Every structure is written in C-alpha cells, then in structure tokens.
Amino acid sequence: MTGTAAPGASTAGTATIGTAAEVLSAHLAAQAGSFLRGLPAVDLRTLRRVGATLHTFDALLDAAWSRELREELGRLGGILSQEPAYGRRLTRLLTSLDSLTSIDVPAPGPSGGPVPKPREAEGLLARHPGAPKARALLERQLTLARSRAHTTALQELGSARFHALADRMTLLVSDLPLRNPGERGSAAVLLPYAVAEARALTSAVEALPLERAAAPYNGDALHDPGDDRPWIQVRGLTLRAQYALEVCAPQLGGRAARPAAALTELSRILARHRDAAEAAEAAALAALTPRITPATAYVLGVVHADQRLEVEAARHTFSSTWPDLYRTGWLTDSWLTR
C-alpha cells in the first residue's frame, strides 16, 4: 500500500482528546452503557464491538479480566446469534424459491386481451411439482430450529451466568481495569493497535483468490463450500479493523470517516456472502431429509445452486471493492500513525 492521505484529511482538534486510557475507557463505557440500557434485549453489534475492542487493545488491559470477559461475550454472542441466523436463512431461501417459481402474468393488450410473454420470463422452477413440498420442508425445518434457538436464548438471558456478565459490563462504565493503572500515555498510543488490525486484514485478503473472483460467475463458489471459511474470517477481521478505527476516531479526527465507511461497506458485502453460504448449506441439509421425493430434492438442489451463485456474486463484488480501499493507503502504518 502507499501512504496517500485521505482527501480532505484533517488532524485538527486532536490535541485535547485525553490519554490513551481515557479514550479507551470512554469508548468502552459508551458501549457498555448502550448494552445495559438495552436490557433485557441484547444488541449483538454492541457485544461484537466490546469483544473486538478488548481483543485489539488487550495489551493495555488487565489480562485475566479481559480474557474472561471476551470469552463470555463470545459465548453469549454465539448463543444469541442463532435465532436471527435461522430467520435470515429462511427468509433468503423462501425469497429464492419464490423467484425461481414465479410465473409472470401477461399484461392486458390494447384490445383488452393478454399479451403473451416469452417462456424465458418465467422462473426456472415455475409450475414444478416439487416446489410446494420443498417450501414446506424448508419452513418446517428452519422455523423449528429458530424456535429452539429462541428458547435457548431466553434460558441464557435468565441465567445467573448472564447476570454475572451484566455486572462485569457495569465495570466498563465506571472503572476500566487497566494493566498499568498509572499509564498516562497520549491517545497516539492506541494507533499502533489499529495498524496491527489493518495488517491482519490486508494479509488475510491477500490470501484470497481475488484474481479468480474478479471474473463474475467463474464457478469457484459452486464446488467446495469449504472455501467459504477464509472469506468469513476476512469479515471478522474487517469488523475488527472497523471497530479499532472507531476507538481511534478522536485521535484521527475527520480522517477516520472515509476509511470507516469503506470498511463498513466491505463488511456488508461479506455479510451477504455469509448469509448466502449459510442458506446454501441449509438447502443442502434439507435435501438430505430421508424419504423426500426426487422432485423435492431437485428443487432444493436448484435453490442450493442459486445461493452458491449468490456467494460467488458477493466474492466478485468484494474483489472489485477492496482495491479502492487498498490504493488509498488508508490502512497503512504511515497513514494511521502520522
């Protein structure tokens, strides 16, 4: 990457933002306050922000306390994320199935009679006998899974373990446990940690097959779902880089806005990738249901392929979006730390 400055960059107003400890404490206090005000509901984005911040700036925090809180946040997030995940899969699969089975109704002609439309305007699975059973199977399986996840989430939110976690979050509002409580370093101390997250993201992206993904519908995503893992890991690193910039925003001033927006867009693209991959997996699992008809299995196979094409489309979009961020130099050491 080059060290090009962001257009309109400004460092004005960063001289009186406080020490690194004060900036980090203020950020975590704001997130913890949002978490506590939202109870008994829990915002998963807040959990991710706190967990990512504790991970990125771990060297500044009490080691045992930070590790334990990160583990609890990760465990809670894993439990609470299941219900919305099943909901996303169901919505995506039913939308796909509706599109594939759509039948266009001819518009009235000048004389009041219908104007025939070409056969190609209909969905691939229009009038297919297996479509209704495939839809019913997906609704039954994913609705049941979502209901079970909802029950598990409610049990977790009523547990003593969750209440203990809430107590730990109150500590973030009032007294952040630092590794060196007497540390009075400037907020610039935080920037190298954001640099480390940017380096990790860049390294992970460089390991992706971006050259192949640059060609739309190259077929890579249709074959081995195991290839999804590196892309999903890149999404996690994108979020960590984004959240690190949020912490450093007082130090960076207005310079942080455009790279933060670019990282937000990349994470949105990769969320689409994740959703399509998970939906494809759900369709494949449904197709393995014992004693379903060949027609139902065929429809589920087409829906699976449709979602794998969505995976590939998301990879293509990422491959054309990442270079714009890469060329700006916004994630380089020289830009972040100067």
N, C-alpha and C positions, 0 to 999 in steps of 0.2 A: 504494500500500500504506500501511497505517497502521503506527505504531510500537509496536504492542501487544507486551508482553513475553510470553514463553512461560510457561505455567503452571508453577509450581514452579521458576522460573528462579533461579539462584544464581551468584554470581561468587566465592564463597569458594574459597580455595586457588589463586588465580591470581597471587598476588603474588611467588611464588618460582619461577616456571617458567623463568627464564633469559632471555637476549636473543633477539631475532628470529633471529639467525644460529644460535644454539644449538638453538632449537626446530625450525627448518627442517632443520638438519644431522641432528638426532636422528631426525626423521621419514624423511628420505631414507635415512639409514643403516639404519633398520629395514627399509625396503622393499628396499634393495639386498641386505641380509643375507638376506632371505627369497628373493630371486632366486638368490643364489649357493648357498644351502643346497639349493635345489630342483634344481640342475643334475644331470644333463643335461636333465631336464624343465624346461619354462618355463611359469610361471603367467602367462597373458595379462592377468589382472587386475592383477598386480604391474607389468607393463610399462605398462599404462594409467595406473596411479596415479603411477608415476615420471614418465612423459611429461607427464601433466596438471599435476603439481606443478612441473615445470621450466617449463612454459608459463605458469602462473599467476604464479609468483614469479620470472619471468625477470629482472626489473629488479634483483633482489638478487644475481644470479649472474653469473659470468664469461660475457660474451655469446657469444663464439665457442664455448667449451666447451659451454655449454647448448644452443645451436642445433644443433651437430653431434650431441650425444647424443640430443636429441629426434628428429632426423631418422633416426638409426639405430634408435631404439626404435620409431618409426612404421613404418619399413620392415620390421623384424623382425616386429612385431605383424601387419602386413598379410600376410606370408607364412605365419606360424604359425596365423593365424585361419581360413585357408581350409579346412583339413581338418575342424575341428569344425563349420564353417558348412555344408559339404555334408552332414555327418551330421545336423545339425538339419533341413535341408530334406527329406532322405529320410525321416526319422522322422515329420515333420509330414505330408508328403504321403501316406505309406502309412497313417498313422492316419486321415487324412481319407477316403482311399479305402475303408478298412475300414468306417468309419462309414456312408459312403454306400451301400455294397454289403451291409450287414448284413441278415440275414434272421432275424427273431425266431422261435424255436422255441416253439410253443404249450405251455403248462404242462398237466400232466395234470389232467383234471376229476375230480369226486367219484367217478365210476364207473370211473376209470382211463383214459377216453378223453381226447383232447386238447380243449382249449377254444380255438376259433378266435380269433385276434386280428384286429383290423381291418387292412386292407391298408395304411393310412397308417403303421402301426408299422414297416414295412419301410423300408430305406434307399432313397433316390431312384434309386440305380443297382443295386438288388437284381436279380440274375439278368441283368444287362445283358451282352451278348456281348462288348463291348469292354473290360470291366473287367480280365480277366486279362492281356490284352496291354498295357493301359495300365500296370498294376502292374509287369509285367516290363520295360517300357521305362524307367520311372522308376528301378527298381532298377539296371538296367544302366547308364544314363547317370550317375546320381549316385554309384554305387559306383565307377565308373571315374574320375570326377572327384575323388572323395575319395582314391582310391589314388594318383593323380597328385600331389595336394596333399601327401599323406603323404611321397612320395618327395622332393618339393621341400623339405619341411620338414627331413627328415633330412639332405639335402645342405647346407642352410643351417646346421644345428646343428653340422656337421662342418667348416665353412669357417673360414678364417683371419679373415674379417671378423667372425664371431660371437665368436671367441675374443678379438679386439680389443675388442669391445663388453663382454665379461665383465670384461676388465681395466679398462675405464672404470668399470664398476659398482663395482669394489673401491675406487675413489677416493671414491665416495659414502660408504663405510663409514668411511674414515679421515680424509679431508681434503677437504671440500666446497669447490670453487673459487668463492669469492665475488667479486663485482665490487669491493667495498670491504672487504678483509680486516680492517680496523681498526674496522669498524662495530660499535658496542655498543648500538644502539637496543633498546628494550624489545620484547617479543613483540607488543605492540599495533600495531607497525609492519606486521605481517602482515595485520591485519584489513581494511584498505582493498583489498587484493588479492582477498580473498574477496567483498567488496562488489562489485568490478568483475565478477566471475564471476556473481554474483546478478543484477546489472543486465543482463548479456548474456543470461542465461537468460530473464529476465522480458520483455525486448524481443522475443526470438525467439518466445516463447509468445504474446505479444500479436499477432503477425503471423499466427498460425494461425487457421483458420476455426472457432474454438471454438463459435460460436453454431450453426453447422450440425452440428458433431459432437455437440452436446448432444442432438440428436434421434437416437434409435437407428435404425440401418438407413435412413439418409436417401439412400443410393445414391451419395454422392460418391466413395467409395473404389472403386466398381466400374468407373469410367470411365477415369481418367487416372492410371496408375501414376507419372507424373512428379510428382504431388502428394505422393509419399512423401518426397521429399528434405527439405522443411522439417521434417517430423516426425523424420526421422533425425538432422538437425542438432540439434534440440532435445534428443534423447537424449544426444548428445555434450556439450552444454552442461550438461545435468543432472548428468552424471557429473563434469564439471569443478567444478561448484558443490559437489557432494558431497565430492569429494576436497579441495577448498580448506577446507571445514569440518573435515575430518579433521586437516589441518595445524594449524588454529587451535583445535582442541579443548582443548589445555592452557590457552589464554588464556580460552576461553569457559566452561570447566568443564562442569557438567552441562547448561548451557543448550543445548549443541550436539546433545544426544542426539535430541530430538524432531524438529527440522528435518532432521537427517541421516537419520533413519528415514523421514521423508516423502519426501525426495529419493531414497532407495533404492527406495521403492515406485513412484515415478514412473518411475525408470529401468527397473524390472522391467516395468511396463506398456508402455513404449516398446520394450523388447527383444522383447516379444510382437508388437508392431506390426512391427518389423524382420523377425522370423522369418517372420511370415505373408506380408509383402510379398515376401521373397526366395523363399519356397516358391511363391507365385503366379507369380513370374517363371520359376521352373524348370519349372512345369507348362506355361506358355505356350510356352517354348522347346521342350519335349518335343513339343508339339502341332505344331511346325513341322518335325518329322523327316520327311524325304522317304519317300514310299511307305507311310505308315501307313494303315490302313483308316479310313473315315469313322466307324465305331463307336468305334475307339480315340481318334480326335481328339475325338469328342463327350464321352467320359468325361473326357479331360484338360481339356476346356473346363469341365465341371461342377466338377472339382476346383479349377481355377483360380478360378472364381467363389466357391467355398466359402472359399478362402483370402482372397480380396478382402473377403468378408464379415467374416472374422476381423480384417482390417486395420481395417475400419470399427468393429467392436466395440471394438478397442483404443483407437481415437480417442475413442469415446464414453466409455469408462472414464476416459481421461485428462482429458477435458473436465469430468467430474464430480468428479475428484480434485484437480486443480490449484487450484480456488477455495478449497479448505480450507487449502492451504498459503499461498495469496495473502493471505487475510484475516487470518492470524495475524500478519503483519508480520515473520516470521522472517527474510526475505531483504532487509530494508530497511537502509539506511545507519544509521539511528538505533538499530536493534536490535543490529546486528553491532558497531558501534564504540563504544557507550556503556560 
